[in-house]
Amino acid sequence: MLDMIQKLGELKQKMEESKQRLEAVTVSGSAGDGAVTVTLTGNKKFKSIFIEDAMCLPERKEELTDYIEIAFAKALDAAQDISDKEMMAQGQGLLPNLPGLF
């Protein structure tokens, strides 16, 4: 039982370290051939958005909205992918030693 508690403590520490590393990682998603680019951290926190000047015309409002949604979704998918890989890498070797956890 003590070994399992120690393993859980190790897992928690590794996950916190992973979160810190992911905060330093940035991912981007773009739409409209780069007309809109959204950048997030690996923890899925918003960092920035780039919008080409040509997209800021009133008659392009609907198109701009669509591009923002697409770019954000792509960035979010990329952040989720990198986060999943990081968390799995940190948990490898510990989870098999924790029977009944999942």
matplotlib code that plots the C-alpha trace (Angstrom):
import matplotlib.pyplot as plt

x = [0.0, 2.8, 4.4, 1.2, 1.0, 4.6, 3.9, 0.9, 3.0, 5.6, 2.8, 1.4, 4.9, 5.5, 2.2, 2.9, 6.2, 4.5, 2.0, 4.9, 6.6, 3.4, 3.0, 6.2, 5.1, 3.0, 0.9, -0.9, -3.9, -4.6, -7.4, -7.9, -4.3, -2.9, -5.4, -6.2, -3.8, -4.6, -1.8, -2.3, 0.0, 0.3, -2.1, -4.7, -4.4, -4.9, -1.7, -2.5, -4.4, -3.2, -5.8, -4.7, -5.8, -7.9, -10.1, -11.2, -13.7, -17.4, -18.3, -15.9, -17.3, -18.9, -15.9, -13.6, -15.8, -15.6, -11.8, -11.4, -13.5, -11.5, -8.1, -9.0, -10.3, -7.1, -4.9, -7.0, -6.6, -2.8, -2.6, -4.7, -2.4, 0.8, -0.7, -1.9, 1.6, 3.3, 1.0, 1.3, 5.1, 5.2, 2.8, 4.6, 6.2, 4.1, 0.6, 1.1, 2.3, -1.0, -3.4, -7.1, -6.5, -8.3]
y = [0.0, 2.4, 1.6, 2.6, 5.9, 6.6, 5.8, 8.2, 10.9, 10.4, 10.5, 13.7, 15.3, 14.3, 15.6, 19.0, 19.1, 18.3, 21.1, 23.5, 22.3, 22.6, 26.2, 27.0, 25.2, 27.0, 25.6, 27.3, 26.7, 28.7, 29.1, 30.9, 30.2, 32.0, 34.9, 34.0, 32.2, 31.4, 30.5, 28.6, 27.1, 23.4, 23.8, 25.2, 28.8, 31.5, 33.4, 35.4, 35.8, 37.2, 38.5, 39.8, 43.4, 42.3, 40.2, 43.3, 44.5, 44.6, 42.5, 39.8, 39.6, 36.1, 34.7, 36.1, 34.5, 31.2, 31.4, 32.3, 29.2, 26.9, 28.3, 28.0, 24.4, 23.5, 25.1, 23.4, 20.0, 20.5, 21.5, 18.5, 16.2, 17.5, 17.5, 13.9, 12.8, 14.6, 13.2, 9.7, 9.9, 11.0, 8.3, 5.5, 3.1, 4.3, 3.3, -0.4, -0.4, 1.0, -1.9, -1.0, 2.7, 2.7]
z = [0.0, 0.9, -2.5, -4.3, -2.4, -3.3, -7.0, -6.9, -5.4, -8.2, -10.8, -9.4, -9.4, -13.0, -14.1, -12.5, -14.2, -17.5, -17.0, -16.5, -19.7, -21.6, -20.5, -22.4, -25.6, -28.2, -30.9, -33.7, -36.0, -39.1, -41.7, -44.9, -46.1, -43.1, -43.0, -39.4, -37.0, -33.4, -31.0, -27.7, -25.1, -24.7, -21.7, -24.1, -22.9, -25.5, -26.4, -29.5, -32.7, -36.1, -38.6, -42.0, -42.6, -45.6, -43.4, -41.4, -43.9, -42.9, -45.9, -44.7, -41.2, -41.6, -43.3, -40.6, -37.9, -39.7, -40.0, -36.3, -35.4, -37.7, -36.6, -32.9, -33.4, -35.1, -32.4, -29.7, -31.5, -31.7, -28.0, -27.0, -29.0, -27.5, -24.0, -24.4, -25.6, -22.7, -20.1, -21.4, -21.5, -17.9, -16.8, -18.5, -16.1, -13.2, -14.2, -14.6, -11.0, -9.8, -10.1, -9.9, -10.5, -13.8]

ax = plt.figure().add_subplot(projection="3d")
ax.plot(x, y, z, "-o")
ax.set_aspect("equal")
plt.show()
